Amino acid sequence: MRNSITFRSATAAASSEETMSPLLLASTFFVSRLLRYSLNPGVPYLLETTDEEQRRSFAPSALATRRSRSIKSRSKTAMSQSKPLDDYLVFAVLRIVGFVFATLGNGFIVYLILRSKAVRRERFNLLIVLLAIGDIVLGIAALARIITQIWRNGHYTKFTCLISGSLIIYGGHITQLAVLLIAAERLYGIWNIHAVHITRLKWVYNITIPASLSVCLIPVVMLFVGISDGEVNSCQIGLSWHPNFGIYMLAHMIFFNASIFVLYVLIVILYHKKVGSSTATSKNNFMSIIAGVAVVYVSCWMVPKILSFVFVSRHFAEVSQVIAVFGELLSAVLNFFVYGMAHKEIRKQMWGFFLMRNVATVAPASALTGF
C-alpha cells in the first residue's frame, strides 16, 4: 500500500505542475518508474492503472509468467548478440585459403605419384597418397564449415554442426593413421637399411588405402550415437559431441600422440646407430625431413589436441576448439611441403610436369634414399 501511495503522489505531482519544464517532467517520470521497478523487479507498469489491474499484476501467477518470459527473452537476445568466435570473417578467409592449398596441393601430390609407374612401384609412396587423401578431406571440411555458416546464418543445431564436423573427424583419423603407418614403415626401413633387399608384402601396401578409408568411417558413425538435437550457440564439434565420444577422442589422442612420438624417437636413435656419420649418406637430408615431420605434428596436432582437452572451461573451451581445428587445417597445408616437396622422386616428377617433359625415375631401395 505504501508503494502505491508513493507512486500516485509522484504521478500527481508531475501532472499538476503544468508550468514545469519538460526536463523536470521527464526526470520525475523516470524516478517514479525506477522506484516502482526497484521495489518489484521484473514487473512492467503503466503510468495509470486501475486498482483491479494492479491486483492482477501483483498476482503470483502473473508475476511468475512475466518473469519466465523476461528470462527467456533475455536469454534469446544474449545468444543472438554473442557472435561465436568461429563465425568471424577472418576465420572464414583462413578456411578458404586452407581449402585451396590443402586440396590443390595434396591433390597434385596424388596425381604425380599415380602418373609415374616408377614412383608407384615404391610401396611407401602409397602411404603418402593415403596421407594426402586425409589432408584433402580436411580441406573439404573447412569449406563445409563455411557453407554451414552461410546456410544456417549463425543459428546452429547439434546435428548440423556434427554433420559438417564429421569430415573433420574422418579426415583427422585418416591423416593420423597415415602418419603412424609412415613412421612404422620408416622405422622398418632403417632397421633393414644395410639389407640388399627389403622384404615387403606388396598386398599389405595395396590394401592399405581402401582398408584405412573404411576403418576411419567407424568413428564417424560413433559421432552420432546418443545425440539429441538442439540449438547450440557455437558450432564447434568438440562442444557438440556426446561425452562418451569425447572419452573415445581422448583415448584416441593419447594413443596416436604417444605412438607417433615413440616411433620417431626410435627412428632417430636407429639412424645414428646404423648410419652415423657415413659419407655415403652425408648428403641425404633424411634427418631434416624427420625434424620437419616432428615440428609439424607436434605444433599442429599434439599441442592443440592437448589444449582442447585441458582447457574445457566456459571461457577457454571455444578458443581451444578453434585452435585444434585450424591446427589440423594448417597440417594439411604443410604436409604438401614436408612429404611432397621434400620427396626427391616426387620433386623430380613435379619439375617434369611444369617443364612438360618425362623424367626418368628410379624407385629407391631403402628408407633413406626416398628423400
Phi, psi and chi 1 to 4 in degrees:
 res  aa     phi    psi   chi1   chi2   chi3   chi4
   1 MET       -  -40.7  178.0   62.5   69.9      -
   2 ARG   -65.0  -37.3 -174.6  176.4 -178.2  179.7
   3 ASN   -63.6  -39.3  -63.8  -19.2      -      -
   4 SER   -66.8  -41.7  178.3      -      -      -
   5 ILE   -63.1  -42.7  -65.9  173.6      -      -
   6 THR   -61.4  -42.9  -55.7      -      -      -
   7 PHE   -65.5  -43.7  170.8   75.1      -      -
   8 ARG   -66.4  -38.7  -69.9  176.0  179.4  174.4
   9 SER   -65.9  -38.9   60.9      -      -      -
  10 ALA   -67.3  -38.5      -      -      -      -
  11 THR   -70.5  -41.2  -53.3      -      -      -
  12 ALA   -63.8  -41.5      -      -      -      -
  13 ALA   -61.9  -37.1      -      -      -      -
  14 ALA   -70.1  -35.8      -      -      -      -
  15 SER   -82.4  -25.6   58.7      -      -      -
  16 SER   -78.6  -26.8   61.2      -      -      -
  17 GLU   -87.4   85.0  -63.2  -69.3  -21.0      -
  18 GLU   -71.8  -25.2  -63.6 -179.4   -5.2      -
  19 THR   -87.1    0.1   58.1      -      -      -
  20 MET   -67.1  144.0 -166.5  177.1  -62.4      -
  21 SER   -66.8  151.6   64.6      -      -      -
  22 PRO   -58.5  -36.3  -24.2   33.3      -      -
  23 LEU   -64.2  -40.6  179.5   59.9      -      -
  24 LEU   -70.1  -35.7 -171.1   55.5      -      -
  25 LEU   -62.1  -45.2  -76.7  171.6      -      -
  26 ALA   -63.4  -39.6      -      -      -      -
  27 SER   -63.8  -43.6  -57.7      -      -      -
  28 THR   -61.9  -41.9  -53.1      -      -      -
  29 PHE   -62.3  -45.0  168.0   75.5      -      -
  30 PHE   -64.1  -42.5  175.9   76.9      -      -
  31 VAL   -64.5  -41.5  170.2      -      -      -
  32 SER   -64.1  -43.1   62.6      -      -      -
  33 ARG   -64.5  -42.1  -70.8  -66.1  -59.9  -89.1
  34 LEU   -63.9  -39.6 -178.9   62.0      -      -
  35 LEU   -63.0  -45.4  179.0   60.7      -      -
  36 ARG   -65.5  -40.0  -68.3  -65.0  -61.7  -87.6
  37 TYR   -70.0  -36.1 -175.6   81.4      -      -
  38 SER   -69.1  -32.4   61.4      -      -      -
  39 LEU   -77.5  -30.2  -66.6  174.3      -      -
  40 ASN  -136.4   76.2  -62.3  -80.8      -      -
  41 PRO   -64.6  147.7   23.3  -32.3      -      -
  42 GLY    86.2   -2.5      -      -      -      -
  43 VAL  -110.1  118.1 -178.4      -      -      -
  44 PRO   -75.6  145.8   26.9  -32.4      -      -
  45 TYR  -129.7  152.0  -67.3   98.2      -      -
  46 LEU  -105.7  161.9  -61.0  174.6      -      -
  47 LEU   -65.7  -37.4  -87.2  177.7      -      -
  48 GLU  -126.9  115.9  -65.4 -179.1   -3.2      -
  49 THR  -134.9  148.2   56.7      -      -      -
  50 THR   -79.5  166.5   62.4      -      -      -
  51 ASP   -62.2  -37.6  -66.6  -21.7      -      -
  52 GLU   -65.4  -41.8 -179.5   65.3   22.4      -
  53 GLU   -65.3  -38.0  -70.6  173.7  -20.9      -
  54 GLN   -66.6  -39.9  -71.4 -175.5    6.3      -
  55 ARG   -63.3  -40.3  -75.5 -165.3  -63.8  -90.2
  56 ARG   -66.0  -36.8  -68.5  177.5 -179.4  176.7
  57 SER   -65.6  -33.5  -62.6      -      -      -
  58 PHE   -88.2    0.3  -77.2  102.0      -      -
  59 ALA   -63.5  140.2      -      -      -      -
  60 PRO   -56.3  -41.0  -24.4   33.9      -      -
  61 SER   -65.4  -39.7   58.6      -      -      -
  62 ALA   -67.0  -41.3      -      -      -      -
  63 LEU   -61.7  -44.0  -69.8  173.9      -      -
  64 ALA   -63.9  -42.5      -      -      -      -
  65 THR   -64.5  -45.1  -57.7      -      -      -
  66 ARG   -67.4  -38.0  -69.4  176.8  178.4  178.6
  67 ARG   -65.3  -40.9 -174.3  177.9  -64.1  -84.7
  68 SER   -63.0  -44.1  176.3      -      -      -
  69 ARG   -64.1  -37.8  -69.4  175.8 -179.4  174.8
  70 SER   -64.9  -42.1  176.9      -      -      -
  71 ILE   -64.8  -44.4  -67.5  174.4      -      -
  72 LYS   -63.1  -40.6  -70.1 -179.7  179.5  179.6
  73 SER   -64.5  -43.1  176.6      -      -      -
  74 ARG   -66.2  -36.1  -71.9 -164.2  -61.7  -93.5
  75 SER   -65.1  -45.1  176.9      -      -      -
  76 LYS   -65.3  -39.3  -68.9 -179.0  178.9  179.8
  77 THR   -64.4  -40.9  -56.9      -      -      -
  78 ALA   -65.4  -41.2      -      -      -      -
  79 MET   -65.4  -37.5  -71.2 -175.0   64.4      -
  80 SER   -74.4  -28.5   61.5      -      -      -
  81 GLN   -86.9  -26.5  -68.3  178.6  -10.1      -
  82 SER   -86.6   98.0   59.4      -      -      -
  83 LYS   -73.9  129.5 -173.6  176.0 -178.1  178.8
  84 PRO   -60.4  146.1  -22.8   32.6      -      -
  85 LEU   -58.9  -38.0  175.0   64.9      -      -
  86 ASP   -73.6   -9.2 -152.1   19.9      -      -
  87 ASP   -94.7    0.9  -76.2   -0.2      -      -
  88 TYR   -70.6  152.5  -77.9   92.2      -      -
  89 LEU   -59.9  -35.5  180.0   61.1      -      -
  90 VAL   -60.9  -35.8   61.5      -      -      -
  91 PHE   -74.2  -32.4  -66.1  112.4      -      -
  92 ALA   -64.8  -40.5      -      -      -      -
  93 VAL   -64.0  -43.7  173.7      -      -      -
  94 LEU   -63.0  -36.7  -69.5  175.9      -      -
  95 ARG   -65.8  -41.1  -79.6 -169.5  167.5   92.9
  96 ILE   -63.8  -44.5  -66.4  174.9      -      -
  97 VAL   -62.4  -44.4  173.5      -      -      -
  98 GLY   -63.3  -40.5      -      -      -      -
  99 PHE   -59.9  -45.9  163.3   73.5      -      -
 100 VAL   -63.2  -49.7  171.7      -      -      -
 101 PHE   -71.4  -40.0  -79.8   92.9      -      -
 102 ALA   -67.9  -44.0      -      -      -      -
 103 THR   -75.3  -48.3   53.6      -      -      -
 104 LEU   -68.9  -44.2  -64.8 -176.9      -      -
 105 GLY   -64.4  -50.5      -      -      -      -
 106 ASN   -72.4  -32.6  -71.3  -76.3      -      -
 107 GLY   -63.2  -36.9      -      -      -      -
 108 PHE   -64.6  -39.6 -171.8   44.8      -      -
 109 ILE   -62.1  -44.7  -66.4  -63.9      -      -
 110 VAL   -60.7  -42.7  173.6      -      -      -
 111 TYR   -63.3  -44.2  168.5   75.4      -      -
 112 LEU   -63.5  -37.2  -67.9  176.0      -      -
 113 ILE   -71.8  -42.4  -67.1  176.1      -      -
 114 LEU   -74.8  -25.5  -62.7 -178.5      -      -
 115 ARG   -77.7  -20.4   73.8 -170.9  -70.6  -97.9
 116 SER  -106.9  120.2  172.5      -      -      -
 117 LYS   -65.4  -37.1 -174.9  176.8  179.8 -179.9
 118 ALA   -66.1  -39.7      -      -      -      -
 119 VAL   -71.3  -38.1  177.0      -      -      -
 120 ARG   -64.2  -29.1  -72.7 -160.9  -44.9  -90.3
 121 ARG   -65.0  -30.5 -168.5  179.9  -59.4  120.4
 122 GLU   -75.8  109.4  172.4   56.3   29.5      -
 123 ARG   -63.3  -26.9  -56.0  -60.9  174.5 -179.0
 124 PHE   -58.9  -33.9  165.8   74.7      -      -
 125 ASN   -64.7  -22.1  -65.9  -28.5      -      -
 126 LEU   -65.9  -30.4  -64.6  178.5      -      -
 127 LEU   -69.7  -33.7  -60.0  179.9      -      -
 128 ILE   -66.8  -36.8  -65.5 -176.6      -      -
 129 VAL   -61.4  -43.0  171.4      -      -      -
 130 LEU   -61.4  -42.9  177.6   63.2      -      -
 131 LEU   -63.1  -41.9  176.7   64.4      -      -
 132 ALA   -64.3  -37.2      -      -      -      -
 133 ILE   -62.5  -44.8  -67.4  174.5      -      -
 134 GLY   -60.0  -40.3      -      -      -      -
 135 ASP   -69.2  -34.4  -69.1  -23.9      -      -
 136 ILE   -64.1  -40.9  -69.3  173.4      -      -
 137 VAL   -62.5  -40.3  174.2      -      -      -
 138 LEU   -64.3  -36.8  -70.9  175.4      -      -
 139 GLY   -65.3  -42.1      -      -      -      -
 140 ILE   -64.6  -35.3  -63.4  174.8      -      -
 141 ALA   -62.4  -35.0      -      -      -      -
 142 ALA   -64.1  -42.0      -      -      -      -
 143 LEU   -67.2  -38.3 -179.3   62.9      -      -
 144 ALA   -62.3  -35.6      -      -      -      -
 145 ARG   -65.9  -38.1  177.2   61.6  176.1   80.1
 146 ILE   -67.2  -42.2  -62.8  176.7      -      -
 147 ILE   -61.6  -41.7  -65.5  174.8      -      -
 148 THR   -62.3  -41.1  -56.9      -      -      -
 149 GLN   -63.4  -41.9 -179.3  177.6  -18.1      -
 150 ILE   -70.6  -41.5  -63.3  174.1      -      -
 151 TRP   -65.6  -46.1  171.0   42.3      -      -
 152 ARG   -86.6  -14.7  -60.1  -63.0  -61.1  179.5
 153 ASN    55.1   43.0 -166.7   24.7      -      -
 154 GLY    83.9   -2.6      -      -      -      -
 155 HIS  -107.7  103.8  -58.8  -75.3      -      -
 156 TYR  -111.5  154.3  -55.6  109.2      -      -
 157 THR  -121.9  165.1   62.8      -      -      -
 158 LYS   -60.6  -45.2  -77.4 -172.3  177.3 -178.6
 159 PHE   -64.3  -38.9  -85.8  121.7      -      -
 160 THR   -61.7  -45.4  -57.4      -      -      -
 161 CYS   -68.4  -37.8  -63.4      -      -      -
 162 LEU   -71.3  -32.9  -68.4  178.9      -      -
 163 ILE   -65.8  -47.6  -70.9  172.9      -      -
 164 SER   -69.9  -34.0   63.0      -      -      -
 165 GLY   -76.8  -15.5      -      -      -      -
 166 SER   -62.6  -28.8   61.0      -      -      -
 167 LEU   -66.3  -33.5  -70.2  173.7      -      -
 168 ILE   -66.2  -42.9  -61.5  177.1      -      -
 169 ILE   -62.7  -45.2  -63.2  -63.3      -      -
 170 TYR   -65.7  -50.8 -171.6   50.6      -      -
 171 GLY   -64.4  -37.9      -      -      -      -
 172 GLY   -64.5  -40.9      -      -      -      -
 173 HIS   -66.5  -41.4  -82.7   72.0      -      -
 174 ILE   -62.2  -45.8  -64.5  173.0      -      -
 175 THR   -63.5  -47.3  -60.8      -      -      -
 176 GLN   -68.4  -36.2  -73.2 -166.3  -73.1      -
 177 LEU   -64.3  -40.2 -178.8   57.9      -      -
 178 ALA   -64.9  -43.3      -      -      -      -
 179 VAL   -62.0  -39.5  172.3      -      -      -
 180 LEU   -65.0  -44.1 -179.7   63.9      -      -
 181 LEU   -66.7  -37.8  -66.6  175.1      -      -
 182 ILE   -63.5  -43.2  -71.2  172.6      -      -
 183 ALA   -63.3  -42.8      -      -      -      -
 184 ALA   -64.6  -39.9      -      -      -      -
 185 GLU   -67.3  -39.5 -151.7  -81.8  -14.4      -
 186 ARG   -65.8  -38.7  -63.6  -65.8   81.8  179.1
 187 LEU   -63.7  -42.4 -179.5   63.0      -      -
 188 TYR   -63.2  -40.2  176.3   75.6      -      -
 189 GLY   -65.8  -41.6      -      -      -      -
 190 ILE   -68.9  -35.3  -65.9  177.8      -      -
 191 TRP   -60.4  -33.3 -175.4  -88.9      -      -
 192 ASN  -111.4   33.3  -60.7  -81.5      -      -
 193 ILE   -64.7  -31.3 -168.8  171.8      -      -
 194 HIS   -92.4    1.1  -63.0  -59.5      -      -
 195 ALA   -74.6  141.7      -      -      -      -
 196 VAL   -67.6  -38.6  177.3      -      -      -
 197 HIS  -136.1  126.4  177.8   72.6      -      -
 198 ILE   -97.1  123.1  -59.7  177.6      -      -
 199 THR   -76.8  121.0  -57.9      -      -      -
 200 ARG  -130.6  131.2  -74.0 -173.4  170.9   92.9
 201 LEU   -77.9  107.1  -60.6  176.5      -      -
 202 LYS   -62.6  -36.2  -66.4 -177.1  178.6 -179.5
 203 TRP   -65.9  -29.1   67.2  -90.1      -      -
 204 VAL   -65.1  -44.4  174.3      -      -      -
 205 TYR   -67.7  -35.2  -72.3   84.8      -      -
 206 ASN   -67.6  -32.5  -68.8  -24.7      -      -
 207 ILE   -95.0   -1.2   68.6  170.2      -      -
 208 THR   -60.5  -46.9  -63.8      -      -      -
 209 ILE   -65.6  -54.9  -65.8  178.9      -      -
 210 PRO   -63.5  -35.9   19.8  -31.3      -      -
 211 ALA   -66.9  -41.7      -      -      -      -
 212 SER   -66.9  -42.9  -60.7      -      -      -
 213 LEU   -63.6  -32.3  -63.7 -179.8      -      -
 214 SER   -76.1  -44.5  -59.3      -      -      -
 215 VAL   -63.3  -37.3  169.6      -      -      -
 216 CYS   -71.8   -6.8  -69.8      -      -      -
 217 LEU   -77.2  -20.8  -74.2  173.2      -      -
 218 ILE   -61.2  -48.6  -61.9  175.8      -      -
 219 PRO   -61.7  -29.7  -21.6   32.9      -      -
 220 VAL   -64.5  -40.4  176.3      -      -      -
 221 VAL   -67.5  -41.9  176.7      -      -      -
 222 MET   -61.1  -27.7  -65.8  169.6   52.6      -
 223 LEU   -59.3  -31.0  178.4   63.9      -      -
 224 PHE   -98.5    1.3  -64.4   92.3      -      -
 225 VAL   -74.2  129.0  175.1      -      -      -
 226 GLY    76.1   13.6      -      -      -      -
 227 ILE   -90.9  130.8  -67.5  -64.1      -      -
 228 SER  -109.4  128.0   57.0      -      -      -
 229 ASP   -69.3  153.1 -160.3   12.2      -      -
 230 GLY   177.6  162.9      -      -      -      -
 231 GLU   -72.2  142.5  -68.3 -173.3    1.4      -
 232 VAL  -130.4  150.2  -67.8      -      -      -
 233 ASN   -82.8  -38.9 -172.1   28.5      -      -
 234 SER  -116.4  127.1  178.5      -      -      -
 235 CYS   -87.7   67.9 -169.5      -      -      -
 236 GLN  -111.5  128.6  -73.9  -65.3  -28.4      -
 237 ILE   -62.5  -35.8 -173.8  171.5      -      -
 238 GLY   -69.0  -17.4      -      -      -      -
 239 LEU   -97.8   -3.3  -56.8  178.1      -      -
 240 SER  -114.2  -21.1  -59.1      -      -      -
 241 TRP   -73.7  165.3   62.4   37.2      -      -
 242 HIS   -70.5  146.2 -165.4  -86.2      -      -
 243 PRO   -55.0  -35.5  -26.6   34.0      -      -
 244 ASN   -64.7  -37.1  -67.8  -22.1      -      -
 245 PHE   -68.9  -32.3 -171.6   81.2      -      -
 246 GLY   -63.1  -37.4      -      -      -      -
 247 ILE   -64.8  -42.0  -63.8  174.5      -      -
 248 TYR   -60.6  -44.4  159.1   75.2      -      -
 249 MET   -65.2  -33.5  -72.2  -62.4  -65.2      -
 250 LEU   -64.9  -46.0  176.7   61.1      -      -
 251 ALA   -63.9  -39.2      -      -      -      -
 252 HIS   -61.4  -44.6  168.2  -89.1      -      -
 253 MET   -62.5  -45.4  178.4 -160.3   69.5      -
 254 ILE   -63.4  -43.9  -65.2  173.7      -      -
 255 PHE   -62.8  -51.8  170.1   75.9      -      -
 256 PHE   -69.9  -41.7  -84.7   94.5      -      -
 257 ASN   -62.2  -45.5  -74.5  -14.6      -      -
 258 ALA   -67.2  -43.4      -      -      -      -
 259 SER   -65.0  -47.9  -59.3      -      -      -
 260 ILE   -65.6  -39.8  -66.7  171.6      -      -
 261 PHE   -62.0  -46.7  177.2   78.8      -      -
 262 VAL   -64.3  -42.3  169.8      -      -      -
 263 LEU   -62.0  -43.0  -75.6  174.8      -      -
 264 TYR   -72.6  -29.9  -84.1  108.9      -      -
 265 VAL   -64.4  -43.5  168.2      -      -      -
 266 LEU   -64.4  -36.2  -67.3  176.2      -      -
 267 ILE   -61.6  -45.8  -72.9  173.3      -      -
 268 VAL   -63.6  -42.6  172.7      -      -      -
 269 ILE   -65.0  -46.3  -65.7  174.1      -      -
 270 LEU   -66.6  -34.7  -77.6  177.6      -      -
 271 TYR   -59.5  -49.9  176.5   86.3      -      -
 272 HIS   -67.0  -31.8  -73.6  -71.8      -      -
 273 LYS   -74.7  -43.0 -178.7  178.6  179.7 -179.6
 274 LYS   -92.3  -26.3  -70.2 -177.1  172.2  -72.9
 275 VAL  -106.7  -49.7  177.3      -      -      -
 276 GLY    63.4 -133.3      -      -      -      -
 277 SER  -108.0   32.7   58.4      -      -      -
 278 SER   -59.7  135.5  174.0      -      -      -
 279 THR   -68.4  -22.4   55.8      -      -      -
 280 ALA   -65.9  -25.2      -      -      -      -
 281 THR  -119.8   10.6   57.2      -      -      -
 282 SER   -67.1  -25.7   58.7      -      -      -
 283 LYS   -85.7   -6.8  -64.1 -179.2 -179.7 -179.9
 284 ASN   -79.8  138.8 -163.3  -73.2      -      -
 285 ASN  -101.7   31.8   62.4  -15.5      -      -
 286 PHE   -60.8  -42.0 -179.1   76.0      -      -
 287 MET   -67.0  -33.4  -73.2  -54.5  -63.3      -
 288 SER   -67.7  -33.9   61.6      -      -      -
 289 ILE   -65.5  -44.3  -61.7  -61.8      -      -
 290 ILE   -60.6  -41.4  -64.6  -61.1      -      -
 291 ALA   -63.2  -41.5      -      -      -      -
 292 GLY   -63.6  -42.6      -      -      -      -
 293 VAL   -61.3  -44.1  170.5      -      -      -
 294 ALA   -64.5  -43.4      -      -      -      -
 295 VAL   -63.8  -44.6  169.6      -      -      -
 296 VAL   -64.3  -44.0  170.4      -      -      -
 297 TYR   -68.8  -43.5 -172.6   80.0      -      -
 298 VAL   -65.8  -44.3  170.2      -      -      -
 299 SER   -77.9  -31.3   59.0      -      -      -
 300 CYS  -100.0  -21.6  -63.3      -      -      -
 301 TRP  -118.4  -58.5  -76.0   93.4      -      -
 302 MET   -63.8  -57.1 -175.1  177.6  -65.8      -
 303 VAL   -64.0  -48.3  173.7      -      -      -
 304 PRO   -61.5  -37.4  -24.7   35.5      -      -
 305 LYS   -66.7  -40.9  -69.3  -64.6 -176.4 -178.0
 306 ILE   -62.8  -42.6  -67.1  175.1      -      -
 307 LEU   -62.3  -37.3  -68.6  177.7      -      -
 308 SER   -67.0  -23.6   65.8      -      -      -
 309 PHE   -97.8  -20.2  -78.2   96.8      -      -
 310 VAL   -85.4  -47.6  171.7      -      -      -
 311 PHE   -92.6   88.0  -66.0   99.6      -      -
 312 VAL  -112.8    8.3  -65.6      -      -      -
 313 SER   -71.4  167.0   64.3      -      -      -
 314 ARG   -60.4  -32.5 -179.7  170.6   58.1   88.8
 315 HIS   -83.4  -26.9  -61.1  -72.8      -      -
 316 PHE  -113.9  -10.1  -61.5  102.6      -      -
 317 ALA   -61.9  -46.3      -      -      -      -
 318 GLU   -65.6  -39.7 -171.8  177.2    5.8      -
 319 VAL   -64.8  -45.7  176.3      -      -      -
 320 SER   -65.4  -34.6   62.3      -      -      -
 321 GLN   -67.8  -40.0  -70.4  -65.7  -36.5      -
 322 VAL   -63.6  -41.6  170.4      -      -      -
 323 ILE   -62.6  -41.9  -67.1  174.6      -      -
 324 ALA   -64.3  -43.9      -      -      -      -
 325 VAL   -65.9  -44.9  169.5      -      -      -
 326 PHE   -74.6  -22.4  -82.0   92.5      -      -
 327 GLY   -64.0  -42.6      -      -      -      -
 328 GLU   -63.8  -41.3  -64.2  178.8    7.2      -
 329 LEU   -66.0  -39.6 -175.0   58.9      -      -
 330 LEU   -64.0  -39.1  178.7   60.5      -      -
 331 SER   -62.4  -39.7  171.7      -      -      -
 332 ALA   -62.4  -33.0      -      -      -      -
 333 VAL   -76.7  -44.6  173.9      -      -      -
 334 LEU   -71.5  -28.0  -65.2  179.3      -      -
 335 ASN   -61.6  -25.8  -77.4  -19.4      -      -
 336 PHE   -58.7  -38.2  166.8   76.2      -      -
 337 PHE   -84.1  -39.4  -59.6   96.1      -      -
 338 VAL   -70.7  -45.7  173.5      -      -      -
 339 TYR   -99.8  -20.3  -67.4   94.6      -      -
 340 GLY   -98.9  -65.5      -      -      -      -
 341 MET   -61.9  -31.6  -66.1  -71.1  -68.0      -
 342 ALA   -80.4  -14.6      -      -      -      -
 343 HIS   -77.1  122.5 -166.4  -65.9      -      -
 344 LYS   -61.4  -48.2 -176.6  169.9   60.5  177.8
 345 GLU   -71.8  -37.8  -59.7  -57.4  -28.2      -
 346 ILE   -66.0  -36.4  -64.8  178.7      -      -
 347 ARG   -64.0  -38.8 -165.8  166.4   58.8 -113.8
 348 LYS   -63.2  -43.6  -73.3 -177.9  179.9  179.4
 349 GLN   -63.6  -32.6  -67.8  -65.1  -37.4      -
 350 MET   -67.1  -45.3 -166.1  175.7  -61.9      -
 351 TRP   -64.2  -39.4  -78.1  112.1      -      -
 352 GLY   -62.9  -35.5      -      -      -      -
 353 PHE   -65.7  -46.3  173.7   83.1      -      -
 354 PHE   -72.6  -31.6  -72.3  115.2      -      -
 355 LEU   -86.7   -3.6  -63.3  176.0      -      -
 356 MET    56.7   51.6  -66.7 -177.4  -66.3      -
 357 ARG  -148.4  154.8   64.8 -176.5 -177.4 -175.8
 358 ASN   -76.5  141.6  -66.0  -33.6      -      -
 359 VAL  -118.1  128.6  178.2      -      -      -
 360 ALA   -71.0  126.7      -      -      -      -
 361 THR  -126.3  133.3  -56.2      -      -      -
 362 VAL  -113.3  124.1  179.5      -      -      -
 363 ALA   -63.6  130.9      -      -      -      -
 364 PRO   -65.7  151.3   24.2  -32.4      -      -
 365 ALA  -100.3   -6.6      -      -      -      -
 366 SER  -141.7  175.1   72.2      -      -      -
 367 ALA   -71.1  -21.4      -      -      -      -
 368 LEU   -88.5  -41.2  -65.4  179.6      -      -
 369 THR   -73.7   -4.6   56.0      -      -      -
 370 GLY   -73.6  -13.1      -      -      -      -
 371 PHE  -121.2      -  -70.8   95.4      -      -
